Every structure is written in structure tokens, then in C-alpha cells.
Amino acid sequence: MLKGIIFDMDGTLGDTLQLCIESYRATTAELTGRKPSAEEVVSYFGLSDRGVLGGLLDMDPDSPELPIGTFVRIYCELHDELAPAPFPGAAELLRNLKARGLKLALLTGKEHHTGEPTLAKFGMEGVFDLHLYGDPFYNCKADNLKRAMAAWQLGPQEIIYVGDAPSDISLCHSVGVPIINAAWGSNSAADSAACTALNPEFRLADFAELEPLLTKLTS
């Protein structure tokens, strides 16, 4: 029986992909006069905020000169326009799961710079027991899954990850953690073939299907 549920953020709790892409594009344009393509921005995904920004600006992500504050400002300015709310029912689902005593974690490639503002915007503050953020140099989700298991003292079959990207499926399977592939976001069609080929334990096309499945898996 599942005892812990771990959620991705972008494309899973909210349709925030366009917000992320346009924030990086606008930041790069403001700082350099060059506006990168969406494809260039996405090529750095898997890295954290500083990793993506460092790649776009050809800067060391750990440099104190990296203008992360400019990026965060633009991200927050665009939030209401591009991602004003989570998927319908997402905040309520998290509160229901928490009320049932289930362990909840947020595991995202974002950093706290943008993760915390989005949680506040989506009405999800105080819901998660663990906030596991990204790394600027590599996709650390598999390591963060192990950190969650250690913190909760649970085995890989006692937790499940809810995430949208093909890489999420691969990383979960690399550490033996089952996954619910979130196929309800605006980018899900583009990733459909890749996600299906990786054989996620579950693939849901409608967010409304998530709570009944989680109820079944945790009962």
C-alpha cells in the first residue's frame, strides 16, 4: 500500500510550461537583447532555474553575478497572465490527501526561487512535508526520490511519483519507484509517444482521474 505521494510541479499541478519558457526568453532578451527560441530554452530543462539561466547566458550557474533576481522578477510578473491557477481541483486534492495522513512531497526541477511563488499563487503553501528542488548542473530527481524515501523510511514500492515528462518515467524506474504519468497538460500530446514507450505504471489523460486512482492505491 502506498504511504507517500510525490508530485512534480510544472505540467502536473499546473499548466506552467509556457510561463517557464517565456520567463527565460524575456529575461535573456532584457539582459542581452537576444530572445532565444522556445526550443533552445527547453533544451536546458532538467536543470534548475540557475542551470537553465546560466546556459542561456553562458554563465556559471554558481556565479554570484548570475542575474537570478531578474529572472525571478519576470517570472512573478508573468505568472498571473500565463499561469494564474493550478489545474482545477489540484489544491483540494492535496489537502484531501494530507487530511488522510498521507506523506506528501514536492519534487521539481525548479528551485525555491520560483517554486515557492508558484505554491503561494496556487494556494498550496503548507501542504508538502518535503520540498525537493533541482540542481543547476544535473537532473537530480532520482537522487531526490532516494532522499524522500530515506526521510520517510519507506521503500520504493511504498511511494509513487506523479510527473509529466518522459525523463520522469526513466528516473523513477531507475530507482524502482512507480509513476503516474500526468498526460493532462498542454504539452502532453507532444510527449505522448515517448511517455507511452517508457511504460509508466499509470498514464492519466484527465486530472479528474487522479484522486480516484490515488484513493484506490492508498486504501
C-alpha positions in Angstrom: 0.0 0.0 0.0 1.2 3.5 -0.8 2.1 5.7 2.1 3.8 8.6 0.3 3.0 10.6 -2.8 5.5 12.8 -4.6 4.4 15.5 -7.1 6.1 17.3 -9.9 5.0 20.9 -10.4 5.3 22.1 -14.0 2.7 20.3 -16.2 1.5 18.3 -13.2 0.0 20.6 -10.6 -0.4 23.5 -13.1 0.0 24.3 -16.8 3.1 26.3 -16.2 5.3 25.3 -19.1 4.6 28.4 -21.1 5.3 30.6 -18.0 8.7 29.0 -17.6 9.7 29.2 -21.2 8.6 32.8 -21.7 10.2 33.9 -18.4 13.6 32.6 -19.6 13.1 34.2 -23.1 12.1 37.6 -21.6 14.9 37.6 -19.1 17.5 36.7 -21.8 16.1 39.4 -24.1 16.1 42.1 -21.3 19.7 41.3 -20.4 21.3 40.7 -23.7 18.9 41.9 -26.4 18.7 38.3 -27.8 15.5 36.4 -27.4 16.2 32.6 -27.5 13.7 30.2 -29.2 11.5 28.1 -27.1 13.4 25.1 -28.3 16.7 26.5 -27.0 15.1 27.1 -23.6 13.6 23.6 -23.4 17.0 22.1 -24.3 18.2 23.0 -20.8 15.2 21.6 -19.0 16.1 19.1 -16.3 18.5 21.6 -14.8 17.3 24.0 -12.1 16.5 27.8 -12.6 20.1 28.7 -12.3 21.2 26.0 -14.6 18.9 27.0 -17.4 19.6 30.7 -16.9 23.4 30.0 -16.8 23.1 28.0 -20.1 21.2 30.7 -21.8 23.6 33.5 -20.7 26.8 31.4 -21.0 27.5 31.9 -17.3 28.5 29.7 -14.4 25.2 28.9 -12.5 27.1 29.3 -9.2 28.4 32.8 -10.1 27.2 35.5 -7.7 26.9 37.6 -10.9 24.2 35.4 -12.3 21.1 37.6 -12.5 18.7 35.2 -10.9 16.8 38.1 -9.3 15.9 39.5 -12.7 14.6 36.1 -13.8 12.5 35.7 -10.6 11.1 39.2 -11.0 10.0 38.5 -14.6 8.7 35.0 -13.7 6.5 36.5 -11.0 5.3 39.4 -13.3 4.2 36.9 -15.9 2.5 34.4 -13.5 -0.9 35.9 -13.5 -1.0 36.2 -17.3 0.4 32.8 -18.2 -0.4 30.5 -15.2 -3.0 32.2 -13.0 -4.2 29.0 -11.3 -3.4 25.3 -10.9 -5.3 22.6 -12.7 -8.9 22.5 -11.4 -9.1 20.6 -8.2 -5.3 20.3 -7.6 -5.1 22.3 -4.4 -8.2 20.5 -3.0 -6.7 17.1 -3.9 -3.5 17.9 -2.0 -5.5 19.0 1.1 -7.6 15.9 1.0 -4.6 13.6 0.8 -2.9 15.4 3.6 -6.0 15.2 5.8 -5.9 11.4 5.3 -2.4 11.3 6.9 -0.5 10.6 3.7 3.0 11.8 3.3 3.3 14.4 0.6 6.4 15.8 -1.2 7.1 18.3 -4.0 9.9 17.2 -6.2 10.6 19.5 -9.1 13.5 20.7 -11.3 12.6 24.3 -10.2 14.4 26.0 -7.3 12.8 27.7 -4.4 13.2 31.0 -6.2 10.2 30.1 -8.4 8.8 27.0 -6.7 7.7 29.0 -3.6 6.0 31.8 -5.5 4.0 29.2 -7.5 3.0 27.3 -4.5 1.7 30.6 -3.0 -0.1 31.5 -6.2 -1.7 28.1 -6.4 -2.9 28.1 -2.8 -0.6 25.1 -1.9 1.5 26.6 0.9 2.0 24.3 3.9 0.8 21.2 2.1 4.0 19.4 1.4 6.1 17.6 4.1 9.2 17.9 1.8 10.3 20.4 -0.8 12.9 18.8 -3.1 14.2 21.2 -5.6 16.5 20.9 -8.6 20.3 21.2 -9.2 21.9 23.6 -11.7 24.3 21.0 -13.0 22.3 17.8 -13.5 18.8 16.3 -13.3 18.7 15.3 -9.6 15.2 13.8 -9.4 16.4 10.2 -8.9 18.6 11.3 -6.1 15.8 13.4 -4.6 13.5 10.3 -4.8 16.1 8.5 -2.7 16.2 11.4 -0.2 12.4 11.3 0.2 12.5 7.5 0.8 15.2 8.0 3.4 13.4 10.8 5.1 10.2 8.9 5.3 11.8 5.5 5.9 9.8 4.0 3.1 10.7 1.6 0.3 10.3 2.4 -3.4 7.0 0.5 -3.7 5.5 2.4 -0.8 5.7 5.7 -2.7 4.6 7.0 -6.1 5.6 9.9 -8.2 3.2 12.0 -10.3 5.1 13.7 -13.2 4.6 14.6 -16.8 7.9 14.3 -18.6 9.5 11.2 -20.3 12.6 11.8 -18.2 10.4 11.5 -15.0 9.4 8.0 -16.1 13.1 6.9 -16.7 14.3 8.4 -13.5 11.6 6.8 -11.4 12.2 3.4 -12.9 16.0 3.8 -12.3 15.3 3.7 -8.6 12.3 1.3 -8.6 9.6 4.0 -7.9 6.3 3.6 -9.8 4.9 6.7 -11.6 1.6 8.1 -12.6 2.4 9.8 -15.9 0.4 13.1 -16.0 -0.9 13.5 -19.5 -3.4 16.3 -18.8 -1.1 19.3 -19.5 -0.9 21.3 -22.8 2.4 19.7 -23.7 1.3 16.1 -23.1 0.4 15.4 -26.8 4.0 16.2 -27.9 5.4 13.8 -25.3 2.7 11.1 -25.7 4.7 8.6 -27.8 7.8 9.0 -25.8 6.0 8.5 -22.5 4.0 5.5 -23.7 7.1 3.8 -25.0 8.7 4.1 -21.5 5.8 2.0 -19.9 4.7 4.1 -16.9 2.7 2.1 -14.4 -0.2 4.5 -14.9 -0.9 7.2 -17.5 -3.9 9.5 -17.0 -5.2 12.0 -19.6 -7.6 13.8 -17.2 -6.7 15.3 -13.8 -10.1 14.3 -12.5 -8.9 10.7 -12.7 -6.1 11.2 -10.3 -7.9 11.3 -7.0 -9.9 8.1 -7.6 -6.7 6.3 -8.6 -4.7 7.6 -5.5 -7.6 6.6 -3.3 -7.5 3.1 -4.6 -3.7 2.8 -4.3 -3.6 4.1 -0.7 -6.6 2.2 0.7 
